[in-house]
Amino acid sequence: MKNGTTHIKAYSMRAALIAAVLSLAACSVTGRVQGSVQNSDETFTGSVTGYLSRDGTLTVSSNKGAVCDGVWTFTAARIGEGVFKCSDGRTGPFRFVSTGARGSGSGSLGGQMFTFTFER
């Protein structure tokens, strides 16, 4: 019976490890993003993902064909900042304020101002 108990313990430990890994993967929230470049007809849509580590990623596609990826981190309780890099060579910083379920932000992309909103 001792050998059977060892196998049960090993199985239980593996099951607990798998459950822990799966629960960590579920510790993120993804929402929608939409925005526009000021003084332009360029708009963009995409998604934002936030993690329990208080950072995340942002990916948007422009109606002009550019794809922009950003990384961000919270710098205060509900304030965050990050940097975009786009497939057309544009880059720039952005800042946002979050209520938890939604928020808004702005930044500069290739020297042009843009604004955006996001929500879960």
N, C-alpha and C positions, 0 to 999 in steps of 0.2 A: 504494500500500500504506500510505502514511502516514495517509491519511484512514481506512482500515479499522482501523488500530492505535488511532487516537484514539477511534473508536467503541467498540472493545473495552475501552479504559481507562475510558471514561465508564460503560459498562455494569458493569464490575467495581467501580467506585467506588460506583455505586448499589446493587449487590447487597451490598456490604460495609456500607453505611449501613443498608439494610433489615435485614440480619442483626443488626447492633448494636442497633437499635431493638427487634427481636423478643426478643433475649436480655435486654435490660433489662426488658421486660415480664414475662419469666419469673423475674425476681429477687424473687419474693415467695412466701410460704408461707401457705396458708389452712388453718385447722383448725376444729374444733367447740368450741362453748362451751355449758355448761349451768350453771345455778345456781338459787339460791332467796333469797327475802327472809326474813330471820329473823322468827320469831313471826308468820308469815303462811302461807297456803297458796299464795302467788304463786310460780310458778317461771318460768324463762325458758330459751330455747335460741336458738342462733344461730351466728355464725361470727366468727372473728378472722383478720385478715390482717396479716402482718408483712413489712416490706421491709428490704432491705439497709441502708437509711439508719437502721436501729434505731428505727423508729417504725411505727405502723400504725393500723388501724381495727378497731372491734368493733361488731357489730350484733346485737342480740338482740330476740326477741319474747316478750312475757309471756303466760301463759295467761289473764291478765285483759284482754288486748287492746292493751296499750301496746307501742310499738316504740321501742327505745332505741339511739341511735348514740353511739359514743365514739371518741375519738382518744387515742392513747397514745404514749409514748416511753420508751425505756430510760434510767434515771437512773444505773445502775451496771451491772456486768457481766451480771447475771441478774435485776435488779430494775427494774420499770417502774411508771409511773403515768399516769393519764389522767383524763378527765372524761366522764361520760355526760350526754346530753340526751335526754329521752323525749317521745313524742308527747302524753302526758297532763300535761306541764308539769314533771314531776320532773327534777331535775338532781342531780349529785353526783360527788365524786371517787372513784377506786378505785386500788388498788395491787396488784401481783402479783409472784410469783417464778416464773421459768421455768427448766426444765431443758434447754430447747431443743426437745424433742419434746412436752413437756406442762408444765403448771403450775397454780397456784391463786392466788386473790386474794380480796380483800374490799373493801368500800367502803360508802358511804352514799348512798342514793338517796331524795331527798325526806325526809330525816331518819330513814330506816329502814336498818338494816344489811343487807347482802347478802353472800353468798359465791358463788364460782364456780370452776369448773375448766375447763381447755381442753387439747386435744391435737390433734395433726396427724392 
